């Protein structure tokens, strides 16, 4: 991989057919696709001191591979995405499982057959399960709204239990909202799983973890003679967007620009900052082989943190006598603070503010916002990759 820290004095944007801002999923996917499909020479400009975006992983002081920005669990239904990413990594056979700590008892999430018996006792739990099977069929995800719509007291009891013990307090912590502020349409979509499969993504045909980690996968993706990567570079120091064109170092730039950063920051937040939730992640290495039975335990009825991740449970790494866990604390994001924006707060007013920023670049045919920050939306990893591949299809078609 051709990689430098900082921009050399000899950097000339005009020697590149495309500038990609950001070395995460959107940026790396676009860079690789454009060099292979078009023969473009591409500069990837990254503000951080590493590639891989929020999927960046590294070995900590105990030698344990951890995810710096929180757990990233690969899963997809998209064959095109899986085929593309599989060129740069092999996958483990990891199936993600999540437990909820409900008043001290660990129950599978989404709520399933096992959860029902743990919550209501074996006899009643089995009776409720058989009623769910008779009503909805087996091996199906069912939103709790549909349980309530049946006007059956026992199904309503299940819906209420899941809402109060799996969803409510966890969501209050995650989004900083009181119960009356939580959108009822979101509440109603909380699912249960009518079945015994305790995988978090039971129907995803492709899931696992990169065998050597995400960072190594990105190294392979960006390892091409026509890709140059520049780290520790804030693109705002060299790139300016006007109403009619893009400038790099005060000279018009006619190549393609794939921009994966926050649009509001590109314009110095002059219309106001877009709101997000961010996370305070606290890592702790423990002198034991294993702390918890699965990769993620959500604390849905207690604690100030939302969940604990144990990385060895996800990666399958063997490090005797040591394990690293991470607690996540959700909080409001302060624009311009240097914090990492994780979850866009999607409301009518925030979408309207985003569209005001988006309108400023809509007429620039060579400027392409890509990814969850630039598009101000939530994506899973595979969704980012799929969107980036589709964007490249459009660029390639316009070039033809």
C-alpha positions as semicolon CSV with decimal commas, in nm:
position;residue;x (nm);y (nm);z (nm)
1;X;0,000;0,000;0,000
2;X;0,138;0,340;-0,102
3;X;0,092;0,547;0,215
4;X;0,236;0,872;0,350
5;X;0,171;1,081;0,658
6;X;0,087;1,434;0,554
7;X;0,088;1,577;0,204
8;X;0,428;1,611;0,039
9;X;0,527;1,953;-0,088
10;X;0,515;1,809;-0,439
11;X;0,148;1,699;-0,412
12;X;-0,039;1,798;-0,727
13;X;-0,412;1,723;-0,740
14;X;-0,413;1,749;-1,117
15;X;-0,198;1,437;-1,139
16;X;-0,494;1,238;-1,002
17;X;-0,815;1,151;-1,183
18;X;-1,004;1,131;-0,855
19;X;-0,968;1,251;-0,499
20;X;-1,130;1,030;-0,235
21;X;-1,181;1,197;0,102
22;X;-1,186;0,931;0,373
23;X;-1,035;0,582;0,392
24;X;-1,333;0,402;0,543
25;X;-1,575;0,168;0,369
26;X;-1,719;0,423;0,127
27;X;-1,385;0,579;0,034
28;X;-1,182;0,259;0,004
29;X;-1,453;0,086;-0,199
30;X;-1,476;0,376;-0,444
31;X;-1,098;0,405;-0,476
32;X;-1,056;0,039;-0,560
33;X;-1,351;0,026;-0,797
34;X;-1,246;0,336;-0,994
35;X;-0,886;0,228;-1,045
36;X;-0,993;-0,114;-1,168
37;X;-1,288;-0,007;-1,384
38;X;-1,150;0,318;-1,525
39;X;-0,775;0,303;-1,478
40;X;-0,800;0,616;-1,265
41;X;-0,511;0,732;-1,054
42;X;-0,661;0,804;-0,713
43;X;-0,549;0,996;-0,406
44;X;-0,714;0,890;-0,081
45;X;-0,698;1,168;0,178
46;X;-0,770;1,071;0,538
47;X;-0,786;1,303;0,841
48;X;-0,704;1,029;1,092
49;X;-0,368;0,858;1,130
50;X;-0,503;0,526;1,006
51;X;-0,714;0,369;0,733
52;X;-1,035;0,162;0,775
53;X;-1,254;0,439;0,920
54;X;-1,459;0,331;1,220
55;X;-1,385;-0,034;1,137
56;X;-1,019;0,016;1,235
57;X;-0,886;-0,259;1,459
58;X;-0,549;-0,310;1,626
59;X;-0,377;-0,521;1,890
60;X;-0,382;-0,361;2,235
61;X;-0,108;-0,386;2,498
62;X;-0,229;-0,736;2,592
63;X;-0,202;-0,851;2,231
64;X;-0,579;-0,866;2,187
65;X;-0,734;-0,746;1,861
66;X;-0,986;-0,476;1,950
67;X;-1,215;-0,245;1,752
68;X;-1,119;0,112;1,839
69;X;-1,458;0,260;1,749
70;X;-1,685;-0,014;1,876
71;X;-1,779;-0,362;1,756
72;X;-1,821;-0,412;1,382
73;X;-2,007;-0,730;1,293
74;X;-2,007;-0,820;0,925
75;X;-2,330;-0,957;0,782
76;X;-2,502;-0,909;0,449
77;X;-2,769;-1,035;0,213
78;X;-2,594;-0,860;-0,078
79;X;-2,400;-1,105;-0,296
80;X;-2,225;-0,827;-0,487
81;X;-2,091;-0,672;-0,168
82;X;-1,981;-1,008;-0,033
83;X;-1,801;-1,099;-0,354
84;X;-1,625;-0,762;-0,363
85;X;-1,506;-0,768;-0,003
86;X;-1,411;-1,135;-0,019
87;X;-1,139;-1,044;-0,269
88;X;-0,952;-0,875;0,017
89;X;-1,010;-1,111;0,308
90;X;-1,109;-1,457;0,413
91;X;-1,388;-1,482;0,669
92;X;-1,425;-1,667;0,994
93;X;-1,746;-1,861;1,057
94;X;-1,847;-1,634;1,347
95;X;-2,221;-1,596;1,406
96;X;-2,298;-1,294;1,622
97;X;-2,505;-1,353;1,934
98;X;-2,635;-1,091;2,175
99;X;-2,768;-1,137;2,525
100;X;-2,968;-0,884;2,725
101;X;-2,896;-0,852;3,094
102;X;-3,251;-0,820;3,226
103;X;-3,248;-0,775;3,602
104;X;-2,943;-0,998;3,625
105;X;-3,064;-1,275;3,391
106;X;-2,903;-1,312;3,047
107;X;-3,160;-1,363;2,771
108;X;-3,112;-1,393;2,394
109;X;-3,187;-1,088;2,180
110;X;-3,391;-1,069;1,963
111;X;-3,634;-1,216;2,216
112;X;-3,695;-1,580;2,120
113;X;-3,817;-1,920;2,245
114;X;-3,543;-1,942;2,507
115;X;-3,603;-1,584;2,620
116;X;-3,974;-1,651;2,674
117;X;-3,904;-1,942;2,907
118;X;-3,642;-1,745;3,098
119;X;-3,878;-1,449;3,137
120;X;-4,204;-1,629;3,213
121;X;-4,092;-1,970;3,339
122;X;-4,077;-2,296;3,145
123;X;-4,448;-2,380;3,148
124;X;-4,595;-2,038;3,071
125;X;-4,309;-1,952;2,837
126;X;-4,376;-2,267;2,632
127;X;-4,749;-2,193;2,619
128;X;-4,680;-1,838;2,498
129;X;-4,436;-1,969;2,240
130;X;-4,685;-2,220;2,099
131;X;-4,943;-1,941;2,073
132;X;-4,690;-1,730;1,880
133;X;-4,618;-2,021;1,645
134;X;-4,989;-2,081;1,587
135;X;-5,047;-1,711;1,522
136;X;-4,744;-1,611;1,313
137;X;-4,564;-1,929;1,210
138;X;-4,216;-2,044;1,308
139;X;-3,874;-1,891;1,233
140;X;-4,012;-1,544;1,170
141;X;-3,933;-1,199;1,306
142;X;-4,250;-1,030;1,427
143;X;-4,271;-0,665;1,541
144;X;-4,435;-0,624;1,882
145;X;-4,692;-0,395;1,718
146;X;-4,831;-0,702;1,542
147;X;-4,860;-0,884;1,876
148;X;-5,063;-0,595;2,016
149;X;-5,284;-0,583;1,706
150;X;-5,410;-0,936;1,779
151;X;-5,604;-0,813;2,086
152;X;-5,491;-1,119;2,280
153;X;-5,406;-1,047;2,645
154;X;-5,117;-1,295;2,653
155;X;-4,961;-1,164;2,331
156;X;-4,996;-0,810;2,463
157;X;-4,821;-0,925;2,781
158;X;-4,527;-1,051;2,574
159;X;-4,516;-0,724;2,377
160;X;-4,523;-0,520;2,697
161;X;-4,246;-0,727;2,853
162;X;-4,019;-0,686;2,552
163;X;-4,093;-0,314;2,531
164;X;-4,027;-0,248;2,899
165;X;-3,732;-0,483;2,955
166;X;-3,550;-0,500;2,622
167;X;-3,627;-0,172;2,448
168;X;-3,726;0,115;2,677
169;X;-3,435;0,183;2,914
170;X;-3,175;0,081;2,655
171;X;-3,323;0,325;2,405
172;X;-3,341;0,602;2,665
173;X;-2,968;0,556;2,728
174;X;-2,876;0,521;2,361
175;X;-3,067;0,824;2,236
176;X;-3,094;1,042;2,546
177;X;-3,474;1,049;2,527
178;X;-3,755;1,016;2,777
179;X;-4,032;0,761;2,704
180;X;-4,273;1,025;2,574
181;X;-4,008;1,144;2,325
182;X;-3,959;0,802;2,167
183;X;-4,139;0,769;1,835
184;X;-4,419;0,513;1,872
185;X;-4,362;0,395;1,514
186;X;-4,006;0,296;1,614
187;X;-4,131;0,129;1,931
188;X;-4,372;-0,084;1,733
189;X;-4,097;-0,217;1,507
190;X;-3,908;-0,382;1,795
191;X;-3,905;-0,751;1,694
192;X;-3,929;-1,086;1,861
193;X;-3,808;-1,400;1,685
194;X;-4,051;-1,689;1,679
195;X;-3,797;-1,970;1,685
196;X;-3,492;-2,113;1,862
197;X;-3,220;-1,956;1,648
198;X;-3,030;-1,727;1,885
199;X;-2,809;-1,560;1,624
200;X;-2,854;-1,184;1,603
201;X;-2,872;-1,204;1,222
202;X;-3,038;-1,543;1,176
203;X;-3,133;-1,495;0,812
204;X;-2,817;-1,327;0,674
205;X;-2,649;-1,572;0,432
206;X;-2,308;-1,408;0,466
207;X;-2,169;-1,329;0,810
208;X;-1,844;-1,359;0,998
209;X;-1,533;-1,161;1,079
210;X;-1,233;-1,081;0,855
211;X;-0,986;-1,356;0,935
212;X;-0,696;-1,112;0,984
213;X;-0,907;-0,818;1,100
214;X;-1,065;-0,518;0,929
215;X;-0,750;-0,308;0,904
216;X;-0,570;-0,581;0,713
217;X;-0,870;-0,611;0,477
218;X;-0,849;-0,237;0,406
219;X;-0,475;-0,261;0,348
220;X;-0,541;-0,519;0,079
221;X;-0,822;-0,308;-0,071
222;X;-0,604;0,001;-0,098
223;X;-0,293;-0,187;-0,213
224;X;-0,281;-0,087;-0,579
225;X;-0,020;0,092;-0,789
226;X;-0,276;0,358;-0,887
227;X;-0,383;0,439;-0,528
228;X;-0,188;0,678;-0,304
229;X;-0,302;0,716;0,058
230;X;-0,227;1,030;0,259
231;X;-0,297;1,015;0,633
232;X;-0,314;1,296;0,890
233;X;-0,449;1,534;0,627
234;X;-0,758;1,747;0,690
235;X;-0,898;1,801;0,343
236;X;-1,049;2,134;0,452
237;X;-0,694;2,271;0,448
238;X;-0,668;2,220;0,073
239;X;-1,019;2,176;-0,070
240;X;-1,286;2,441;-0,116
241;X;-1,631;2,405;-0,268
242;X;-1,786;2,702;-0,449
243;X;-2,124;2,728;-0,622
244;X;-1,971;2,634;-0,957
245;X;-1,665;2,419;-0,897
246;X;-1,424;2,245;-0,661
247;X;-1,090;2,404;-0,582
248;X;-0,780;2,232;-0,450
249;X;-0,516;2,468;-0,321
250;X;-0,705;2,756;-0,481
251;X;-0,701;2,598;-0,828
252;X;-1,008;2,451;-1,000
253;X;-1,009;2,072;-0,991
254;X;-1,188;1,886;-1,268
255;X;-1,144;1,527;-1,152
256;X;-1,396;1,328;-0,952
257;X;-1,424;1,403;-0,580
258;X;-1,568;1,132;-0,354
259;X;-1,640;1,303;-0,023
260;X;-1,719;1,079;0,275
261;X;-1,688;1,330;0,560
262;X;-1,958;1,542;0,728
263;X;-2,101;1,800;0,488
264;X;-2,166;2,053;0,765
265;X;-1,796;2,051;0,861
266;X;-1,696;2,115;0,501
267;X;-1,884;2,445;0,529
268;X;-1,756;2,525;0,881
269;X;-2,100;2,456;1,036
270;X;-2,219;2,793;0,905
271;X;-2,584;2,680;0,902
272;X;-2,546;2,499;1,232
273;X;-2,410;2,158;1,319
274;X;-2,595;1,840;1,229
275;X;-2,687;1,652;1,550
276;X;-2,552;1,305;1,628
277;X;-2,508;1,074;1,921
278;X;-2,151;0,985;2,004
279;X;-1,999;0,719;2,228
280;X;-1,754;0,719;2,515
281;X;-1,581;0,381;2,497
282;X;-1,396;0,251;2,801
283;X;-1,161;-0,042;2,743
284;X;-1,048;-0,272;3,021
285;X;-0,813;-0,570;3,007
286;X;-0,890;-0,842;3,263
287;X;-0,678;-1,128;3,395
288;X;-0,914;-1,406;3,287
289;X;-0,980;-1,615;2,978
290;X;-1,342;-1,501;2,929
291;X;-1,564;-1,238;3,089
292;X;-1,903;-1,312;2,930
293;X;-2,050;-1,593;2,719
294;X;-2,104;-1,395;2,395
295;X;-1,953;-1,105;2,206
296;X;-2,210;-0,848;2,319
297;X;-2,426;-0,815;2,629
298;X;-2,680;-0,532;2,630
299;X;-2,771;-0,383;2,968
300;X;-3,137;-0,311;2,913
301;X;-3,268;-0,257;3,267
302;X;-2,965;-0,131;3,460
303;X;-2,627;0,047;3,444
304;X;-2,533;0,377;3,280
305;X;-2,354;0,207;2,990
306;X;-2,549;0,047;2,706
307;X;-2,348;-0,268;2,643
308;X;-2,025;-0,458;2,702
309;X;-1,831;-0,609;2,413
310;X;-1,573;-0,883;2,460
311;X;-1,356;-0,895;2,150
312;X;-1,207;-1,243;2,182
313;X;-1,558;-1,386;2,168
314;X;-1,603;-1,227;1,824
315;X;-1,261;-1,275;1,666
316;X;-1,190;-1,622;1,802
317;X;-0,843;-1,505;1,903
318;X;-0,671;-1,720;2,166
319;X;-0,483;-1,524;2,432
320;X;-0,464;-1,733;2,751
321;X;-0,531;-1,556;3,079
322;X;-0,624;-1,218;2,928
323;X;-0,934;-1,066;2,776
324;X;-1,030;-0,711;2,680
325;X;-1,381;-0,576;2,721
326;X;-1,530;-0,241;2,628
327;X;-1,818;-0,052;2,788
328;X;-2,013;0,196;2,576
329;X;-2,165;0,515;2,714
330;X;-2,386;0,708;2,474
331;X;-2,398;1,087;2,487
332;X;-2,483;1,392;2,279
333;X;-2,229;1,488;2,013
334;X;-2,081;1,838;2,023
335;X;-2,021;1,966;1,666
336;X;-1,666;2,090;1,614
337;X;-1,543;1,920;1,932
338;X;-1,333;1,652;1,766
339;X;-1,564;1,378;1,895
340;X;-1,666;1,099;1,659
341;X;-2,020;1,134;1,524
342;X;-2,176;0,786;1,527
343;X;-2,554;0,799;1,496
344;X;-2,737;1,067;1,300
345;X;-3,044;1,200;1,479
346;X;-3,293;1,172;1,195
347;X;-3,588;1,407;1,240
348;X;-3,774;1,634;1,000
349;X;-3,579;1,942;1,110
350;X;-3,239;1,772;1,099
351;X;-3,306;1,625;0,755
352;X;-3,408;1,972;0,636
353;X;-3,081;2,116;0,767
354;X;-2,886;1,843;0,591
355;X;-3,067;1,916;0,264
356;X;-2,959;2,280;0,291
357;X;-2,597;2,169;0,301
358;X;-2,658;1,910;0,031
359;X;-2,810;2,170;-0,201
360;X;-2,480;2,358;-0,202
361;X;-2,305;2,073;-0,384
362;X;-2,595;1,929;-0,578
363;X;-2,505;2,118;-0,894
364;X;-2,140;2,007;-0,893
365;X;-2,123;1,714;-1,133
366;X;-1,784;1,597;-1,006
367;X;-1,856;1,617;-0,632
368;X;-2,010;1,301;-0,484
369;X;-2,113;1,273;-0,117
370;X;-2,085;0,908;-0,013
371;X;-2,133;0,718;0,311
372;X;-2,318;0,768;0,636
373;X;-2,161;1,105;0,729
374;X;-2,178;1,270;0,388
375;X;-2,531;1,138;0,331
376;X;-2,641;1,193;0,693
377;X;-2,804;0,856;0,735
378;X;-2,750;0,522;0,908
379;X;-2,576;0,244;0,717
380;X;-2,453;-0,097;0,816
381;X;-2,111;-0,175;0,669
382;X;-2,254;-0,368;0,378
383;X;-2,496;-0,085;0,302
384;X;-2,209;0,164;0,278
385;X;-2,020;-0,069;0,047
386;X;-2,327;-0,129;-0,172
387;X;-2,397;0,244;-0,198
388;X;-2,034;0,313;-0,291
389;X;-2,038;0,046;-0,562
390;X;-2,360;0,193;-0,703
391;X;-2,206;0,542;-0,704
392;X;-1,908;0,409;-0,896
393;X;-2,146;0,250;-1,147
394;X;-2,295;0,596;-1,208
395;X;-1,952;0,759;-1,248
396;X;-1,840;0,484;-1,485
397;X;-2,161;0,514;-1,690
398;X;-2,116;0,892;-1,723
399;X;-1,759;0,838;-1,840
400;X;-1,861;0,587;-2,109
